[in-house]
Amino acid sequence: MPYQGGVQLLPETQRRPTLASYTSGNRYFWTGVAIGVAVLVAYGVLSQYAANLTGQIATLDGQLDQTEASRDKTAEQALLDAQQQSRTMKSLFGAKVYWTQALSQMEKMMQSSVTLTQLNANAAKGTIDFSATADSYAAVAHQIASFAAGENVKDVTVGNVKTVPQGGVQFQGTLTIDPKLLILQP
């Protein structure tokens, strides 16, 4: 008679099946356990990673809010304005506009008794608007004649000539100049 665990078995008695007695069942069980453990470990690692990323996002959001609160919007606007002015100046220099040449020619045409008080130049129109004072009407007439005789002056327009209480004459005008004077020739 067969023995099992120190107990004698009767021939008509069957042994109780165990997991170890099923070779294929044992392999499936341990494979399932291994997959379950891998899933649990992966879930734990990914949960920790997600929590870490959520913490980093919250930290960065706080830093962004702090940076936004500390911004000086007027200084930023001033910088944007300076950038726009810089672009404008760059385009003027890029077009090779040489106002110094035109102003030098204008200086040569100025009468000693006439003083310029204001200049406004426009490269697109090729004009220089000016305001000036002179000792007398004769000095204004000589100045207009000097401008008209200039080699690069196309036209002289004078407006609003009047005497001022301090003595002398105040007048305004526009010089239309040759645009070739302002552009660098090769």
Secondary structure, DSSP 8 states (H G I E B T S, - for coil): --EETTEE--TT------GGG-HHHHHHHHHHHHHHHHHHHHHHHHHHHHHHHHHHHHHHHHHHHHHHHH--HHHHHHHHHHHHHHHHHHHHHHTTB-HHHHHHHHHHH--TTEEEEEEEEETTTTEEEEEEEESSHHHHHHHHHHHHH-TTEEEEEEEEEEE-TTSSEEEEEEEEE-GGGTB---
